[in-house]
C-alpha cells in the first residue's frame, strides 16, 4: 500500500511522524506550575497586605453580587470589600454617637 502525504485515514503509517503543535514554553509539569503560580499569588497578596477570608453564600446572593460587580466593572472581591468597608464605617459612626 502506498503512503500518501494527504492520507490521514491510515494513522498507523503516520504514528512516528511528528506533527506541529504548540511549543512547550515551561519545563515544569502542569501540577508543579499550578503550585508555583499559587505560591506567587499568595506572595503578591501578602505584599499588598491582603488576607484570605472564606465564606459560604446562597447561590442567589452570589448571582446578585456578580451582577453588581459586572455593572460596576469591578471584581466580586472588590465589591465585597467596598460593601464591608461601608458597613464597618456606618457601624463605627453609630457607635460614636
N, C-alpha and C positions, 0 to 999 in steps of 0.2 A: 504494500500500500504506500502510495506516495505521500510525503509530508508537504503540505502547502502552508505558507505563512498566514493566510487568512482563515484557515480551517481551525476552528476552536472547538469543534464537536468531539474530536479525539483528544481529550485532555491528557491522556497517558503519554502521548507523544511530546507534550509540552511541559511535563511535570518538572523537568530540570531547568527549564528556561526561566531566567529572571525577568519579572515583569516590573515596569516602572511603578513607583509608588511614592508615598510621602517619605521624605528623608527623615532619618532618625536624628532628632535635634537634642535629645537628652540621654546621657549614658546610663541613667538610673532606671530601674524598673518602675512601673506606674505606682505601686504601693509605696515605695520609698519617696517618690516625687510628691505624693499626697502628704506624707508625714513632714517632709521638708517645707512644703508650702504652708501647712498648718502651723508649724513652729515659727516660720517667718511672720505669719499673720498675727499670731499671739504676741510676738516681739514688737511688731508695729503698734498693736493696740496698747501694749504696756507703755511704750514710749509716749503715746498720746494721752496717757492717764485714764484709759478706758478699762472698765471691769466687766466681766461677763455676768449676766443675770438671766436666769431661765425662768419662764413661766408658761403655764398652760392656759390657753384661751379657747372659748367656744368658737366653732367654725364661722358662725355668722358675725361675731365680733371681729375675727381675723379678716374676714372679707371686707367689713366696713373699714378697718384700718388700712387695708391695701388700697381701697378705693380713695380714701382721704389722702394717702401718701401719693398716689398717682396724680390726683387732682392738684396737689401742691408741688409736684415734680421733685419729691424728696424720697429718701428710702423709708421703709417702715420703721427702722431703728431710730432714725432722726425724728420721725413723727412721735414715736413713743417718748423719746427724750423730751421733746417740746411739751407734750401733754403732762408728763410727770413734773417737769420744771414749773409749769404753770400752776399745777395743783399745789405743789410744795410752797410756792411763793404766796398763793392765796391763803393757805393754812397758816403760814408764818404771820401774815398780816392780820388775820383774825385772832391769833393768839396774843399779839402785842396790844390789842385794844383792851 
